[in-house]
């Protein structure tokens, strides 16, 4: 499986820590013949999308079945995904049950390295995070990977989320402002 990493290479990070992550992710991709495969160990690239309302006052999150936290939609890159953006959009549509979710930009919003819950041998997901939008009146549907899916006000995120999601929501609000 070969995924085009052009959008990651061309992306302009918002700060030095994001630039370091981008460089780490690209070095990882150069060192491994299949950097997006879940069999790529100890780390592998993943893609996710934070779904917001058009005015960025609401965010749709899923209560992840394996992790037990409210997270953005995302996961492993599949063979049908030509780009990281394609993977993020597919995951958002599958996990929200909403076909009309659209990416805001073809480039990432930010990057995150977090523990990989997919298997015991994997250490980290190198997550390329995109921003997506859907009408705030859309009613999401729960997928097999989630316990619940719902809208939250960006200023009232659930307690059982993590700092990475809070940073991602903050970045989305900042980009909109």
PyMOL commands that set and color helices and strands:
alter all, ss='L'
color gray80, all
select helices_A, chain A and resi 6-10+16-31+84-96+163-176
alter helices_A, ss='H'
color red, helices_A
select strands_A, chain A and resi 43-52+58-64+70-71+73-76+102-103+110-115+124-133+146-153
alter strands_A, ss='S'
color yellow, strands_A
deselect
rebuild
show_as cartoon
